[in-house]
Amino acid sequence: MSNKIFSLSDARKYARRRMPRMTFDYIDGSAGDERACALNVEAIEAIRMLPRVLVNVENRSLQTSLFGETWQLPFGIAPMGMCNLTWPGADAMLARAARQYGMPIVLSTMASSSIEVTAERAGDHAWFQLYVGESEEVGFHLVERAEAAGYRNLILTVDVPEIGSRPREKRNGFQSPVHIGPKQFFDFAFHPQWSLRTLATGVPTLANVNVAGGKKFKRNEARGKVDWAFLERLRARWQGKLIVKGILDADDAEDCVTIGADAIIVSNHGGRQLDGARSSISALPEIVDAVGSDIEVHFDGGIRSGWRGTPGRSRSHARRGTCYRSIPSPCQRDDRHA
Ligand SMILES: Cc1cc2nc3c(=O)[nH]c(=O)nc-3n(C[C@H](O)[C@H](O)[C@H](O)COP(=O)(O)O)c2cc1C
């Protein structure tokens, strides 16, 4: 496979052939008409680099420091729900990649691997991403599990009061647990490798949300209760580093500083939430200017390769930012409506 993939668009084409439409579209699709997702990419592409020459660059390093710790790369693997639907064992592969390349992997609340298993696989590279639904108790139960498993960095995602309206998911009848009607049956039948391997390893489930004091966290559950008061309670409860994901506004960023968050992630959720949202990159400079060096600023949305742009307009933005990206990546500009 690796000798067929030389760029991200190669990877996307390959994934499109090998995966059922339903699972491919879950990853590749975003909210509404997919403008916010496209805008993320376009806004990054519009930033052009000015190469400077005749500087001795014989010894290069991408190392960066996050919360005082050194990492080999200035980016990490973003939280993604249900990765094992992409391909059986995807979560384990991502954990291995995080170790191999020296970057963080963020385990989603909606992941197909458990908090504990991922801690074993990825060790100190594993961070945990928290969603809180209708029951705060279930949320704090997950936090306790993460703490007990040795996680030191907790990301609270705040831009999903409800799951965004994603036409491709609706069109394909995507839901969790996966429902297999005639449409899905044919989709799976036309992708026998994926289907046989998935059957052999077991259909992926939401590994973290099933048992919590007899309560469940369902994927479609509203998450709109999460507010500033909750963030304060979480800050009081969680001893490790606390990162707030989904910030697009400078005032919100400053409020995160006031509450004592250790970092924010400037993000519009890859355009998967609000199709009318601004691009992540357009928000980055003003947020960095507003919070100064009071807090670490991380970034995601629209990065598709290392040669198209950096996540910041100036060197200081790039230096302070760490970026996350999803693999494989949604919405390539050329063929995103394919
Ligand atoms: C398939 C998929 C699942 C995702 N699941 C989550 C999730 O469970 N929690 C979360 O905070 N963000 C989730 N995200 C959003 C990513 O963490 C990230 O913010 C976004 O993908 C960045 O934009 P990019 O895809 O353009 O790099 C998901 C993204 C994708 C593509």
The ligand as an ORCA input file, in Angstrom:
! r2SCAN-3c Opt
* xyz 0 1
  C     -13.998     11.270     11.699
  C     -13.816     12.389     12.679
  C     -14.223     12.207     13.988
  C     -14.038     13.236     14.912
  N     -14.389     13.008     16.215
  C     -14.102     13.957     17.144
  C     -14.328     13.687     18.510
  O     -14.775     12.613     18.883
  N     -14.024     14.671     19.396
  C     -13.506     15.886     19.011
  O     -13.235     16.737     19.865
  N     -13.278     16.145     17.720
  C     -13.547     15.214     16.773
  N     -13.273     15.473     15.464
  C     -12.708     16.772     15.070
  C     -11.184     16.686     15.067
  O     -10.678     16.441     16.352
  C     -10.555     17.992     14.547
  O     -11.015     19.071     15.309
  C     -10.849     18.274     13.073
  O     -10.891     17.086     12.331
  C      -9.752     19.182     12.520
  O      -9.999     19.526     11.209
  P      -9.291     18.786      9.963
  O     -10.026     17.486      9.834
  O      -9.498     19.716      8.852
  O      -7.840     18.560     10.300
  C     -13.460     14.466     14.516
  C     -13.058     14.635     13.187
  C     -13.227     13.616     12.275
  C     -12.769     13.831     10.861
*
